[in-house]
Amino acid sequence: MTIAQLNKKIENIVEQKILEFLGDPDAGLDLKQSFVTELKKRMKNKQKLTPMSVVMRKYGVS
């Protein structure tokens, strides 16, 4: 096993244990129908994405 593989394995184990300890705060909650409808609409609409560099330039972030 390489160092990278070992690091990934440790990362996965730590993440799993944190989730077991803290739990998922959204577990068991239902999505509102309006949210599901909007999500489906957005998934069908293949809108053009704006590159990060354009957004950063627009808002003066360097």
N, CA, C and O atoms as a Tinker XYZ file with bonds, in Angstrom:
   248  protein
     1  N      0.851000   -1.172000    0.000000    73     2
     2  CA     0.000000    0.000000    0.000000    64     1     3
     3  C      0.897000    1.235000    0.000000    63     2     4     5
     4  O      1.841000    1.338000    0.782000    81     3
     5  N      0.578000    2.168000   -0.897000    73     3     6
     6  CA     1.371000    3.395000   -0.972000    64     5     7
     7  C      0.945000    4.367000    0.130000    63     6     8     9
     8  O     -0.086000    4.190000    0.779000    81     7
     9  N      1.759000    5.380000    0.315000    73     7    10
    10  CA     1.438000    6.423000    1.301000    64     9    11
    11  C      0.117000    7.099000    0.940000    63    10    12    13
    12  O     -0.716000    7.353000    1.811000    81    11
    13  N     -0.069000    7.389000   -0.352000    73    11    14
    14  CA    -1.305000    8.047000   -0.799000    64    13    15
    15  C     -2.519000    7.169000   -0.516000    63    14    16    17
    16  O     -3.557000    7.667000   -0.078000    81    15
    17  N     -2.395000    5.866000   -0.765000    73    15    18
    18  CA    -3.502000    4.944000   -0.497000    64    17    19
    19  C     -3.795000    4.866000    0.998000    63    18    20    21
    20  O     -4.955000    4.843000    1.410000    81    19
    21  N     -2.742000    4.825000    1.801000    73    19    22
    22  CA    -2.915000    4.781000    3.250000    64    21    23
    23  C     -3.583000    6.060000    3.753000    63    22    24    25
    24  O     -4.484000    6.008000    4.590000    81    23
    25  N     -3.137000    7.201000    3.240000    73    23    26
    26  CA    -3.746000    8.476000    3.629000    64    25    27
    27  C     -5.225000    8.512000    3.272000    63    26    28    29
    28  O     -6.043000    8.982000    4.063000    81    27
    29  N     -5.574000    8.020000    2.086000    73    27    30
    30  CA    -6.975000    8.003000    1.650000    64    29    31
    31  C     -7.795000    7.082000    2.542000    63    30    32    33
    32  O     -8.924000    7.408000    2.910000    81    31
    33  N     -7.230000    5.935000    2.888000    73    31    34
    34  CA    -7.928000    4.980000    3.755000    64    33    35
    35  C     -8.179000    5.596000    5.136000    63    34    36    37
    36  O     -9.273000    5.477000    5.686000    81    35
    37  N     -7.162000    6.250000    5.686000    73    35    38
    38  CA    -7.308000    6.910000    6.992000    64    37    39
    39  C     -8.353000    8.017000    6.906000    63    38    40    41
    40  O     -9.191000    8.155000    7.797000    81    39
    41  N     -8.303000    8.797000    5.844000    73    39    42
    42  CA    -9.278000    9.877000    5.646000    64    41    43
    43  C    -10.702000    9.328000    5.621000    63    42    44    45
    44  O    -11.599000    9.893000    6.247000    81    43
    45  N    -10.908000    8.236000    4.905000    73    43    46
    46  CA   -12.236000    7.622000    4.825000    64    45    47
    47  C    -12.702000    7.107000    6.186000    63    46    48    49
    48  O    -13.867000    7.269000    6.546000    81    47
    49  N    -11.804000    6.495000    6.931000    73    47    50
    50  CA   -12.156000    5.963000    8.254000    64    49    51
    51  C    -12.514000    7.099000    9.207000    63    50    52    53
    52  O    -13.497000    7.007000    9.943000    81    51
    53  N    -11.725000    8.164000    9.196000    73    51    54
    54  CA   -11.998000    9.309000   10.073000    64    53    55
    55  C    -13.347000    9.929000    9.718000    63    54    56    57
    56  O    -14.146000   10.232000   10.604000    81    55
    57  N    -13.600000   10.116000    8.424000    73    55    58
    58  CA   -14.880000   10.686000    7.993000    64    57    59
    59  C    -16.046000    9.808000    8.430000    63    58    60    61
    60  O    -17.060000   10.311000    8.915000    81    59
    61  N    -15.904000    8.503000    8.261000    73    59    62
    62  CA   -16.955000    7.566000    8.658000    64    61    63
    63  C    -17.212000    7.654000   10.162000    63    62    64    65
    64  O    -18.366000    7.670000   10.589000    81    63
    65  N    -16.167000    7.711000   10.958000    73    63    66
    66  CA   -16.323000    7.773000   12.415000    64    65    67
    67  C    -16.959000    9.090000   12.853000    63    66    68    69
    68  O    -17.779000    9.107000   13.771000    81    67
    69  N    -16.590000   10.184000   12.206000    73    67    70
    70  CA   -17.202000   11.477000   12.534000    64    69    71
    71  C    -18.693000   11.434000   12.230000    63    70    72    73
    72  O    -19.505000   11.896000   13.031000    81    71
    73  N    -19.057000   10.879000   11.070000    73    71    74
    74  CA   -20.474000   10.766000   10.723000    64    73    75
    75  C    -21.219000    9.869000   11.705000    63    74    76    77
    76  O    -22.360000   10.157000   12.068000    81    75
    77  N    -20.581000    8.784000   12.134000    73    75    78
    78  CA   -21.211000    7.902000   13.120000    64    77    79
    79  C    -21.420000    8.640000   14.442000    63    78    80    81
    80  O    -22.463000    8.490000   15.079000    81    79
    81  N    -20.448000    9.424000   14.847000    73    79    82
    82  CA   -20.514000   10.131000   16.126000    64    81    83
    83  C    -21.524000   11.278000   16.092000    63    82    84    85
    84  O    -22.369000   11.399000   16.978000    81    83
    85  N    -21.426000   12.114000   15.060000    73    83    86
    86  CA   -22.280000   13.293000   14.977000    64    85    87
    87  C    -23.628000   13.009000   14.323000    63    86    88    89
    88  O    -24.627000   13.665000   14.621000    81    87
    89  N    -23.643000   12.033000   13.437000    73    87    90
    90  CA   -24.869000   11.740000   12.709000    64    89    91
    91  C    -25.118000   12.766000   11.615000    63    90    92    93
    92  O    -24.401000   13.759000   11.492000    81    91
    93  N    -26.132000   12.505000   10.840000    73    91    94
    94  CA   -26.526000   13.400000    9.759000    64    93    95
    95  C    -27.704000   14.228000   10.247000    63    94    96    97
    96  O    -28.781000   13.680000   10.479000    81    95
    97  N    -27.525000   15.548000   10.412000    73    95    98
    98  CA   -28.610000   16.366000   10.950000    64    97    99
    99  C    -29.837000   16.415000   10.042000    63    98   100   101
   100  O    -30.928000   16.763000   10.494000    81    99
   101  N    -29.666000   16.069000    8.769000    73    99   102
   102  CA   -30.790000   16.098000    7.837000    64   101   103
   103  C    -31.441000   14.728000    7.655000    63   102   104   105
   104  O    -32.405000   14.594000    6.901000    81   103
   105  N    -30.925000   13.725000    8.334000    73   103   106
   106  CA   -31.469000   12.373000    8.187000    64   105   107
   107  C    -32.935000   12.353000    8.596000    63   106   108   109
   108  O    -33.313000   12.880000    9.642000    81   107
   109  N    -33.742000   11.740000    7.760000    73   107   110
   110  CA   -35.156000   11.588000    8.073000    64   109   111
   111  C    -36.021000   12.767000    7.684000    63   110   112   113
   112  O    -37.246000   12.679000    7.761000    81   111
   113  N    -35.418000   13.866000    7.270000    73   111   114
   114  CA   -36.204000   15.027000    6.864000    64   113   115
   115  C    -36.670000   14.863000    5.424000    63   114   116   117
   116  O    -35.958000   14.295000    4.597000    81   115
   117  N    -37.846000   15.354000    5.131000    73   115   118
   118  CA   -38.383000   15.289000    3.774000    64   117   119
   119  C    -38.096000   16.592000    3.043000    63   118   120   121
   120  O    -38.034000   17.661000    3.648000    81   119
   121  N    -37.924000   16.482000    1.725000    73   119   122
   122  CA   -37.740000   17.667000    0.901000    64   121   123
   123  C    -39.108000   18.240000    0.565000    63   122   124   125
   124  O    -40.056000   17.496000    0.311000    81   123
   125  N    -39.207000   19.563000    0.563000    73   123   126
   126  CA   -40.459000   20.205000    0.168000    64   125   127
   127  C    -40.698000   19.929000   -1.309000    63   126   128   129
   128  O    -39.756000   19.894000   -2.100000    81   127
   129  N    -41.955000   19.734000   -1.679000    73   127   130
   130  CA   -42.288000   19.451000   -3.073000    64   129   131
   131  C    -41.852000   20.601000   -3.977000    63   130   132   133
   132  O    -41.422000   20.366000   -5.106000    81   131
   133  N    -41.957000   21.830000   -3.501000    73   131   134
   134  CA   -41.543000   22.983000   -4.311000    64   133   135
   135  C    -40.042000   22.925000   -4.613000    63   134   136   137
   136  O    -39.606000   23.314000   -5.697000    81   135
   137  N    -39.261000   22.441000   -3.655000    73   135   138
   138  CA   -37.819000   22.307000   -3.864000    64   137   139
   139  C    -37.527000   21.224000   -4.903000    63   138   140   141
   140  O    -36.697000   21.416000   -5.792000    81   139
   141  N    -38.213000   20.090000   -4.787000    73   139   142
   142  CA   -38.017000   18.985000   -5.734000    64   141   143
   143  C    -38.379000   19.438000   -7.142000    63   142   144   145
   144  O    -37.656000   19.148000   -8.096000    81   143
   145  N    -39.494000   20.149000   -7.274000    73   143   146
   146  CA   -39.933000   20.639000   -8.581000    64   145   147
   147  C    -38.907000   21.594000   -9.172000    63   146   148   149
   148  O    -38.555000   21.480000  -10.346000    81   147
   149  N    -38.428000   22.531000   -8.368000    73   147   150
   150  CA   -37.428000   23.500000   -8.832000    64   149   151
   151  C    -36.124000   22.801000   -9.216000    63   150   152   153
   152  O    -35.503000   23.158000  -10.217000    81   151
   153  N    -35.713000   21.828000   -8.443000    73   151   154
   154  CA   -34.492000   21.083000   -8.734000    64   153   155
   155  C    -34.607000   20.345000  -10.064000    63   154   156   157
   156  O    -33.679000   20.371000  -10.873000    81   155
   157  N    -35.739000   19.690000  -10.291000    73   155   158
   158  CA   -35.953000   18.974000  -11.563000    64   157   159
   159  C    -35.941000   19.945000  -12.735000    63   158   160   161
   160  O    -35.384000   19.644000  -13.791000    81   159
   161  N    -36.563000   21.122000  -12.546000    73   159   162
   162  CA   -36.595000   22.131000  -13.602000    64   161   163
   163  C    -35.182000   22.594000  -13.938000    63   162   164   165
   164  O    -34.827000   22.728000  -15.109000    81   163
   165  N    -34.381000   22.835000  -12.909000    73   163   166
   166  CA   -33.011000   23.298000  -13.134000    64   165   167
   167  C    -32.141000   22.218000  -13.772000    63   166   168   169
   168  O    -31.244000   22.528000  -14.556000    81   167
   169  N    -32.399000   20.965000  -13.445000    73   167   170
   170  CA   -31.615000   19.873000  -14.030000    64   169   171
   171  C    -31.913000   19.735000  -15.524000    63   170   172   173
   172  O    -31.030000   19.369000  -16.300000    81   171
   173  N    -33.143000   20.023000  -15.927000    73   171   174
   174  CA   -33.509000   19.952000  -17.345000    64   173   175
   175  C    -32.950000   21.137000  -18.117000    63   174   176   177
   176  O    -32.589000   21.003000  -19.286000    81   175
   177  N    -32.875000   22.298000  -17.469000    73   175   178
   178  CA   -32.405000   23.521000  -18.098000    64   177   179
   179  C    -30.878000   23.535000  -18.091000    63   178   180   181
   180  O    -30.260000   23.793000  -17.058000    81   179
   181  N    -30.285000   23.261000  -19.226000    73   179   182
   182  CA   -28.818000   23.217000  -19.337000    64   181   183
   183  C    -28.293000   24.632000  -19.558000    63   182   184   185
   184  O    -27.885000   24.989000  -20.663000    81   183
   185  N    -28.309000   25.430000  -18.494000    73   183   186
   186  CA   -27.862000   26.811000  -18.619000    64   185   187
   187  C    -26.342000   26.892000  -18.677000    63   186   188   189
   188  O    -25.628000   26.032000  -18.161000    81   187
   189  N    -25.880000   27.941000  -19.313000    73   187   190
   190  CA   -24.444000   28.166000  -19.448000    64   189   191
   191  C    -23.858000   28.553000  -18.092000    63   190   192   193
   192  O    -24.419000   29.388000  -17.383000    81   191
   193  N    -22.749000   27.954000  -17.744000    73   191   194
   194  CA   -22.063000   28.276000  -16.500000    64   193   195
   195  C    -21.031000   29.368000  -16.750000    63   194   196   197
   196  O    -20.429000   29.429000  -17.822000    81   195
   197  N    -20.832000   30.218000  -15.771000    73   195   198
   198  CA   -19.856000   31.300000  -15.874000    64   197   199
   199  C    -18.552000   30.849000  -15.232000    63   198   200   201
   200  O    -18.545000   30.420000  -14.078000    81   199
   201  N    -17.440000   30.941000  -15.973000    73   199   202
   202  CA   -16.153000   30.534000  -15.409000    64   201   203
   203  C    -15.802000   31.364000  -14.170000    63   202   204   205
   204  O    -16.158000   32.539000  -14.080000    81   203
   205  N    -15.113000   30.751000  -13.235000    73   203   206
   206  CA   -14.722000   31.407000  -11.989000    64   205   207
   207  C    -13.910000   32.670000  -12.260000    63   206   208   209
   208  O    -14.068000   33.668000  -11.557000    81   207
   209  N    -13.049000   32.638000  -13.264000    73   207   210
   210  CA   -12.213000   33.805000  -13.571000    64   209   211
   211  C    -13.067000   35.010000  -13.961000    63   210   212   213
   212  O    -12.727000   36.143000  -13.622000    81   211
   213  N    -14.167000   34.778000  -14.667000    73   211   214
   214  CA   -15.060000   35.867000  -15.071000    64   213   215
   215  C    -15.775000   36.442000  -13.853000    63   214   216   217
   216  O    -15.903000   37.660000  -13.726000    81   215
   217  N    -16.239000   35.581000  -12.963000    73   215   218
   218  CA   -16.920000   36.021000  -11.743000    64   217   219
   219  C    -15.963000   36.831000  -10.877000    63   218   220   221
   220  O    -16.327000   37.887000  -10.359000    81   219
   221  N    -14.740000   36.335000  -10.723000    73   219   222
   222  CA   -13.750000   37.034000   -9.898000    64   221   223
   223  C    -13.436000   38.411000  -10.476000    63   222   224   225
   224  O    -13.329000   39.390000   -9.737000    81   223
   225  N    -13.291000   38.483000  -11.789000    73   223   226
   226  CA   -13.000000   39.763000  -12.441000    64   225   227
   227  C    -14.188000   40.720000  -12.266000    63   226   228   229
   228  O    -13.998000   41.909000  -12.009000    81   227
   229  N    -15.415000   40.194000  -12.406000    73   227   230
   230  CA   -16.621000   41.016000  -12.280000    64   229   231
   231  C    -16.716000   41.662000  -10.899000    63   230   232   233
   232  O    -17.114000   42.820000  -10.777000    81   231
   233  N    -16.352000   40.911000   -9.862000    73   231   234
   234  CA   -16.474000   41.405000   -8.495000    64   233   235
   235  C    -15.161000   41.931000   -7.920000    63   234   236   237
   236  O    -15.069000   42.223000   -6.727000    81   235
   237  N    -14.146000   42.049000   -8.779000    73   235   238
   238  CA   -12.882000   42.644000   -8.358000    64   237   239
   239  C    -12.087000   41.808000   -7.377000    63   238   240   241
   240  O    -11.345000   42.345000   -6.554000    81   239
   241  N    -12.236000   40.500000   -7.460000    73   239   242
   242  CA   -11.487000   39.601000   -6.575000    64   241   243
   243  C    -10.268000   39.103000   -7.336000    63   242   244   245
   244  O    -10.385000   38.627000   -8.465000    81   243
   245  N     -9.081000   39.217000   -6.707000    73   243   246
   246  CA    -7.893000   38.711000   -7.394000    64   245   247
   247  C     -7.201000   37.649000   -6.636000    63   246   248
   248  O     -6.183000   37.128000   -7.092000    81   247
